């Protein structure tokens, strides 16, 4: 039975970062992953371009039952720290809209950076390794602390490894085709650690067949800029119409706040008072139909669909000022009721996870001595745009200083 100082389950962004930092402190590290390669989610992130952080990172960009939990880690390992690591490896980046940073050498270069750091620090990585069981020894090895005994299944058969510290960096259950599961929550349950069931976040919304036929039939693939809100939360980005409903950055963002039974509102003209503009068009182009002038501002097919099923398509001079005011109100607050989300299959992240009340915000150790949780496994979920990567780097770096 081989003994290590720290065993980390999960060879993704968080797991490898934690391994690197712990190894710098002279710890003997083993990283286990059931996949056949490291960093699978890194490789597909940002369409292969890896949106690895966001320079606007702040606690307000994260959802959690405890909105203050993430503050400590984010302050101790900032976007500028991961940028410095990239610079050390001669990686460069491009800043896109809203502070998003994309690696110019693509996702594979980010994975290679982590692998190079692991090799430099002597981290041992064992792939194609599924965990059969986790237990604790009956004896204390050090400081009154028991070993974690892990049964590992590989192609060569089963074997046991032990360590004083165990780090769960297994992520969450989104995109199951990548091998994602709720394994972190299973381990938490085994050690009586409270958790919040995972649910899909940053995910497209699905609408009923009735709403699809009324609002979106024939429009799949069409996109437009809008402000999308749910309750008191709103996002101003692109919206994409799909064959099932709505997607695009604004919809993915609001999906993390949406719950079944709630409605969302879409402001199709977030930058202007469309009522005044419509009244101007009535005065200047009284013989034109509403659809004609709306097509100057909106995609033509969307304007046509809205006038057919949601608004009106009268000649402007035949519409009272009050009627145009009502139309303007509808355009600024198009209320829609999603039926569901596309679920874990296409969700970029999961909401929920290990209850932060069970963890130290400084060390990420749980109330079960020697058991740590980092990254997406925790009830901290970022907005779209590099925030979840930054949480992975930060939580892992912090845990790596203490395991």
C-alpha positions in Angstrom: 0.0 0.0 0.0 1.7 3.2 -1.2 1.5 6.3 1.1 1.3 9.9 0.0 1.0 13.2 1.8 -1.9 14.3 -0.3 -4.2 12.5 -2.7 -6.2 14.7 -5.1 -9.2 13.2 -7.0 -9.7 15.1 -10.3 -7.2 16.2 -12.8 -8.9 19.3 -14.0 -8.0 23.0 -13.5 -8.6 22.9 -9.7 -7.0 19.5 -9.1 -3.8 20.2 -10.9 -3.4 23.7 -9.5 -3.8 22.4 -6.0 -1.3 19.6 -6.7 1.3 22.1 -8.0 1.0 24.4 -5.0 1.1 21.5 -2.4 4.1 20.0 -4.1 5.9 23.3 -3.9 5.7 22.8 -0.1 7.5 19.5 -0.4 4.4 17.3 -0.2 4.3 14.0 -2.0 1.2 14.3 -4.3 -0.9 11.8 -6.2 -3.6 13.0 -8.6 -6.2 10.4 -9.6 -8.7 10.7 -12.5 -10.9 8.2 -14.2 -10.5 10.0 -17.6 -7.8 9.0 -20.2 -6.4 12.5 -20.3 -6.2 15.5 -18.0 -8.2 18.7 -18.2 -11.0 17.5 -20.5 -13.2 20.5 -19.6 -10.3 22.9 -20.1 -9.9 21.6 -23.6 -13.5 22.3 -24.6 -13.8 25.6 -22.7 -14.4 28.7 -24.8 -14.7 26.6 -28.0 -11.1 25.5 -27.4 -9.9 29.0 -26.8 -10.0 28.8 -23.0 -11.5 31.8 -21.3 -9.2 31.3 -18.4 -10.2 34.3 -16.2 -11.9 37.6 -16.0 -10.2 40.9 -15.0 -13.5 42.1 -13.4 -13.6 39.2 -10.9 -15.5 40.1 -7.8 -17.6 38.3 -5.3 -20.8 39.8 -6.9 -20.2 37.6 -9.9 -20.8 34.4 -7.9 -23.9 32.7 -6.7 -23.8 30.9 -3.3 -26.0 30.5 -0.2 -23.2 32.4 1.5 -22.2 35.2 -0.9 -19.2 36.2 1.4 -17.5 32.7 1.3 -15.7 33.3 -2.0 -14.2 36.7 -1.0 -11.1 35.4 0.9 -9.9 33.1 -1.9 -10.5 35.5 -4.7 -8.5 38.2 -2.9 -5.6 35.9 -2.2 -5.3 34.5 -5.7 -6.5 37.1 -8.3 -6.7 37.2 -12.1 -3.3 38.9 -12.1 -1.8 35.9 -10.3 -2.9 33.4 -13.0 -1.8 35.9 -15.7 1.6 36.0 -14.1 1.8 32.2 -14.3 0.8 32.3 -17.9 3.6 34.9 -18.6 6.1 32.6 -16.9 5.2 30.0 -19.6 5.2 32.6 -22.4 1.5 32.3 -22.9 -0.4 35.4 -24.1 -4.0 36.4 -24.1 -6.7 38.5 -25.7 -9.2 40.6 -23.8 -12.7 40.3 -25.2 -15.9 42.0 -24.1 -16.7 42.4 -20.4 -13.2 41.6 -19.2 -12.9 38.1 -20.5 -9.4 36.8 -21.2 -8.8 34.1 -23.8 -5.5 32.3 -24.2 -4.1 33.0 -27.7 -2.3 29.6 -27.7 -5.7 27.9 -27.1 -6.8 25.4 -24.5 -4.2 22.7 -25.1 -1.5 25.2 -24.1 -3.2 25.8 -20.8 -3.3 22.1 -20.1 0.3 21.7 -21.1 1.3 24.6 -18.7 -0.3 22.6 -15.8 1.3 19.4 -16.8 4.7 21.1 -17.1 4.3 22.6 -13.6 3.3 19.2 -12.2 6.3 17.5 -13.8 8.6 20.2 -12.4 7.2 19.8 -8.9 7.2 16.0 -9.0 3.5 15.5 -9.0 2.4 11.9 -9.8 -0.7 11.7 -12.1 -2.6 8.4 -12.5 -5.2 8.4 -15.2 -7.8 5.7 -16.1 -8.3 5.3 -12.4 -11.8 5.0 -10.9 -12.4 5.2 -7.2 -14.0 2.1 -5.8 -14.1 3.2 -2.1 -12.8 5.7 0.4 -12.3 4.9 4.0 -10.2 5.8 7.0 -7.7 3.7 8.8 -8.3 2.8 12.4 -4.9 4.0 13.4 -3.5 7.6 13.7 -0.4 8.3 11.7 0.4 11.9 12.5 -1.0 14.7 14.8 -3.8 12.4 15.9 -4.9 12.2 12.2 -6.0 9.1 10.4 -5.1 8.0 6.9 -7.6 8.0 4.1 -7.5 4.6 2.4 -8.6 4.7 -1.2 -9.3 1.7 -3.4 -8.4 2.5 -7.0 -9.6 0.4 -10.0 -7.3 0.5 -13.1 -6.9 -1.5 -16.2 -4.2 -3.5 -14.3 -6.6 -4.3 -11.4 -7.3 -2.8 -8.0 -4.8 -1.4 -5.5 -4.8 0.8 -2.4 -3.3 4.2 -1.7 -3.3 6.2 1.5 -2.7 9.8 2.5 -3.3 12.1 5.4 -5.1 14.6 3.3 -7.7 14.0 0.5 -8.8 16.7 -1.9 -12.0 16.4 -3.8 -11.5 18.3 -7.1 -14.0 16.3 -9.1 -16.2 19.2 -10.2 -19.9 18.8 -10.6 -22.4 16.9 -12.8 -22.6 19.2 -15.9 -21.9 17.8 -19.3 -22.0 14.1 -18.3 -20.6 13.1 -21.7 -17.2 14.4 -20.4 -17.5 11.9 -17.5 -18.9 14.4 -15.0 -20.8 13.0 -12.0 -21.9 14.1 -8.5 -19.1 12.1 -6.9 -18.1 14.9 -4.7 -21.5 14.9 -3.1 -21.4 11.2 -2.7 -18.2 11.5 -0.7 -19.7 14.4 1.3 -22.7 12.2 2.2 -20.4 9.4 3.3 -18.6 11.7 5.7 -21.8 13.4 6.8 -20.9 16.7 5.2 -23.9 18.9 4.3 -24.4 19.7 0.6 -26.9 21.2 -1.8 -28.0 19.1 -4.7 -26.5 20.1 -8.0 -28.8 21.8 -10.6 -27.9 23.1 -14.1 -26.5 26.6 -14.5 -25.4 28.6 -17.5 -27.8 26.5 -19.7 -30.2 27.2 -22.6 -33.9 27.6 -21.8 -36.6 25.4 -23.3 -40.1 26.6 -24.1 -43.5 24.9 -24.7 -44.5 23.9 -28.2 -47.2 26.5 -28.0 -44.7 29.3 -27.2 -42.3 27.9 -29.8 -44.9 28.1 -32.5 -46.2 31.5 -31.5 -42.8 33.3 -31.0 -39.9 31.4 -32.4 -41.0 29.1 -35.3 -38.8 29.7 -38.3 -36.3 31.8 -36.4 -33.8 29.2 -35.2 -30.2 30.6 -35.5 -31.3 34.2 -35.3 -29.6 36.4 -32.7 -30.1 39.9 -31.3 -28.8 42.1 -28.5 -31.1 42.5 -25.5 -31.4 43.0 -21.8 -32.8 39.9 -20.1 -34.0 39.9 -16.6 -35.4 37.6 -14.0 -36.6 39.2 -10.7 -34.0 41.9 -9.8 -31.2 40.4 -11.9 -30.5 41.3 -15.5 -27.8 40.8 -18.1 -27.2 42.8 -21.3 -25.7 40.5 -24.0 -26.7 38.5 -27.1 -29.8 36.3 -27.2 -29.9 33.3 -29.6 -33.1 31.6 -30.8 -32.7 27.8 -31.0 -35.0 25.0 -32.2 -36.0 24.4 -28.5 -36.1 27.9 -27.1 -33.5 30.5 -26.3 -29.7 30.5 -25.7 -26.8 32.9 -26.1 -24.8 34.7 -23.3 -27.7 36.7 -21.8 -29.9 33.6 -21.5 -27.1 31.4 -20.1 -26.5 34.1 -17.5 -30.1 34.5 -16.5 -30.7 30.7 -16.4 -28.7 30.5 -13.2 -31.2 32.7 -11.5 -34.3 31.3 -13.1 -36.5 28.6 -11.4 -39.4 26.7 -12.8 -42.6 28.7 -12.6 -40.8 32.0 -13.0 -40.9 34.2 -16.1 -38.1 36.2 -17.8 -38.4 39.6 -19.4 -36.6 40.7 -22.5 -36.0 44.4 -23.3 -35.4 44.5 -27.0 -34.4 48.1 -26.9 -32.3 48.6 -23.8 -30.5 51.7 -25.1 -33.4 53.9 -26.1 -37.0 54.9 -25.3 -38.7 53.2 -28.2 -42.0 55.0 -27.5 -40.6 58.3 -28.6 -39.0 56.7 -31.6 -42.3 55.1 -32.7 -44.1 58.4 -32.3 -41.4 60.0 -34.5 -41.9 57.3 -37.2 -45.6 57.8 -37.1 -45.1 61.5 -37.8 -42.5 61.0 -40.5 -43.8 57.8 -42.1 -47.6 57.7 -41.4 -48.3 55.3 -44.3 -45.9 52.6 -43.2 -46.8 49.5 -41.3 -45.3 48.8 -37.9 -43.3 45.8 -39.1 -41.5 48.0 -41.7 -40.1 50.5 -39.2 -39.4 47.8 -36.6 -37.3 46.0 -39.2 -35.0 49.0 -39.2 -34.1 48.2 -35.6 -34.6 44.5 -35.2 -33.8 41.5 -37.4 -36.4 41.5 -40.1 -37.7 38.0 -39.4 -38.0 38.7 -35.7 -39.9 42.0 -36.4 -42.3 40.0 -38.7 -42.9 37.3 -36.1 -43.5 39.8 -33.3 -46.0 41.8 -35.4 -47.9 38.6 -36.4 -48.3 37.1 -32.9 -47.4 39.6 -30.2 -47.9 43.2 -31.4 -49.9 44.6 -34.3 -49.2 45.3 -37.9 -51.4 48.3 -38.6 -50.4 51.3 -40.6 -48.9 53.8 -38.2 -51.4 56.6 -38.9 -54.2 54.2 -37.9 -52.6 53.6 -34.4 -53.3 56.0 -31.6 -50.4 57.4 -29.5 -51.7 55.3 -26.6 -51.6 52.1 -28.8 -48.0 52.9 -29.7 -47.1 53.5 -26.1 -48.5 50.0 -25.3 -46.5 48.5 -28.1 -43.3 50.2 -26.8 -44.0 48.8 -23.3 -44.3 45.3 -24.8 -41.0 45.7 -26.6 -39.2 46.9 -23.5 -40.7 44.0 -21.3 -41.4 41.0 -23.4 -42.5 38.5 -20.8 -41.8 34.8 -21.4 -42.3 31.7 -19.3 -39.7 29.0 -20.0 -40.8 25.4 -19.5 -37.4 24.1 -18.4 -33.7 24.2 -19.0 -31.8 21.8 -21.2 -30.4 20.3 -18.0 -27.0 18.9 -17.2 -26.5 17.7 -20.8 -25.5 21.2 -22.0 -25.1 23.1 -18.7 -21.7 24.8 -18.6 -21.7 24.6 -14.7 -23.7 23.4 -11.8 -25.3 25.4 -9.0 -25.2 23.9 -5.6 -22.5 21.7 -4.1 -20.8 21.3 -0.8 -22.4 23.6 1.8 -19.9 26.4 2.5 -20.8 26.3 6.2 -19.0 22.9 6.2 -15.7 24.4 4.9 -13.0 26.8 6.0 -12.9 29.8 3.6 -9.1 30.0 4.3 -8.0 26.4 3.9 -11.0 24.7 2.2 -10.8 21.8 4.7 -14.1 20.4 5.8 -15.3 19.6 9.3 -14.0 16.1 8.5 -10.3 16.5 9.3 -8.0 16.1 6.3 -10.9 16.2 3.7 -10.8 19.2 1.4 -13.2 20.3 -1.4 -12.3 22.8 -4.1 -13.6 24.2 -7.4 -17.0 23.6 -8.8 -17.7 20.9 -6.2 -18.4 23.8 -3.7 -21.6 25.8 -3.6 -20.0 28.8 -5.4 -20.9 29.3 -9.0 -19.7 32.1 -11.2 -21.2 34.0 -14.1 -20.3 33.3 -17.7 -17.0 34.7 -18.9 -14.0 33.1 -17.0 -15.3 33.5 -13.5 -15.6 29.8 -12.9 -12.0 29.2 -14.0 -10.9 32.0 -11.6 -12.7 30.3 -8.8 -11.0 27.0 -9.7 -7.6 28.6 -9.6 -8.2 30.6 -6.4 -9.8 27.8 -4.3 -7.2 25.3 -5.4 -4.3 27.7 -4.8 -5.6 28.4 -1.3 -6.1 24.7 -0.4 -2.6 24.0 -1.8 -1.1 26.2 0.9 -2.6 24.0 3.7 -3.1 20.4 2.7 
